[in-house]
Amino acid sequence: QILQDPAAATDPSLTVIRPYDRLPQINFHAGRYDVGGFDWALDAELVRFSHPDFQTGNRAVAIPQVSYPFIRPGYFVTPKVMVHSSKYEIDTVGGASRTLTRTLPTFSLDSGLIYERDATLLGKNVTQTLEPRLFYVYTPYKDQSMFPLFDTAEAGFNFAQIFSENRFIGADRVADANQVTAAVTSRFIEENGAERLRLAIGQRFYFRDQRVLLDPSQTRTDQRSDLLVAASGRIDDDWSFDSAVQYDASAKQTFSSNYGVQWRPGDKKVINAEYRYLRDTFKNVDLSSQWPLSMRWYGVGRVSYSVRDHKILESLLGLEYRADCWVFRMGAQRFVTTLRNTSTPIFFQLELNGLSKLGFGNPLESFYKSIPGYSRLNPGYGR
């Protein structure tokens, strides 16, 4: 089902483009670590893309890669070579097809140092680390404007993405790159091995203009990316926090941010509060909780509120009852599907410990996804 907003009929800015159907999609992955010191992997994909309005066709992709990690006490260096090879058979008028091929190599070099020293944090003895990291990527430029865009978009900018070789999600574009990512992480580790605090900062630097873009009419000549800053940790045994900021240095303002705090005073007791912001897009507040109501009854709930639009985007309310050999769950979830419409599914479930689950919907999945820190009432019987 495509979540096409009915208001799009009168407001073109609300149009949701129908994605391609994959009829079918076949994926293959193989890999092995430490083969004579080398790590290797192969990812392959074969897809038939179908759409009622746009260009259709087949795509075959194979991406072999090999790396040789040098890991020693205090430092690591990992050179890696990968090759992106793809073939398209594009449908044309009259039942014929047009073939496009592309083969691009990528070289990357990941390296880092790990320093340690004794320190104190909140009156406790800890080990503080300082972990600078450099990640270099080179991919030659190739004009890809003639290749279709079946399923590719630009990846979100975060700490995971800046240490990846391709800035796109999907196989229709391979980003040209001559760039280095620099980051520093500092961790505070207690004597029992628990991480009390983590601080990180990172940025990517470009040695040449980025020419492979989703929209060929655009240009990207930035010499550096936005700055990423993150901090997370435990204030004490009950309180923890997580935060991240993407700062646009050229505009001198925050592009995105999220701040979250969690209070977990006991078993199956948790309260979460989170604020999320994306410039010109959204500004949301999330509250969620799991809490015991009596000896056997437990309540769960979540509300997500848009500060920008002044309305509730998603809410969840549920109850759980734990008996000696079974658990009963019920609840309702409401979320916005279009500009004017909402959906309110209702679910219930009876779980016999060690046997099976009977009911309508999947409340366990909803509880896990909606409430960070949610604990299952009968943890010994799997998720």
Sequence and secondary structure as in RCSB ss.txt:
>XXXX:A:sequence
QILQDPAAATDPSLTVIRPYDRLPQINFHAGRYDVGGFDWALDAELVRFSHPDFQTGNRAVAIPQVSYPFIRPGY
FVTPKVMVHSSKYEIDTVGGASRTLTRTLPTFSLDSGLIYERDATLLGKNVTQTLEPRLFYVYTPYKDQSMFPLF
DTAEAGFNFAQIFSENRFIGADRVADANQVTAAVTSRFIEENGAERLRLAIGQRFYFRDQRVLLDPSQTRTDQRS
DLLVAASGRIDDDWSFDSAVQYDASAKQTFSSNYGVQWRPGDKKVINAEYRYLRDTFKNVDLSSQWPLSMRWYGV
GRVSYSVRDHKILESLLGLEYRADCWVFRMGAQRFVTTLRNTSTPIFFQLELNGLSKLGFGNPLESFYKSIPGYS
RLNPGYGR
>XXXX:A:secstr
     GGGGT GGG      EEEEEEEEEEEEEEETTEEEEEEEEEEEEE SSS  EEEEEEEEEEE  EEETTE
EEEEEEEEEEEEEEEE TTS EEEEEEEEEEEEEEEEE EEEEEEETTEEEEEEEEEEEEEEEE     TTS  S
S EE   STTGGGSS SEESSS    EEEEEEEEEEEEEETTS EEEEEEEEEEEESS B   SSTT  B  SB 
 EEEEEEEESSSSEEEEEEEEEETTTTEEEEEEEEEEEEEETTEEEEEEEEEETTTEEEEEEEEEEE SSSEEEE
EEEEEETTTTEEEEEEEEEEEE SSEEEEEEEEEEE SSS EE  EEEEEEETTS EEEES HHHHHHHHSTT  
 SSGGG  
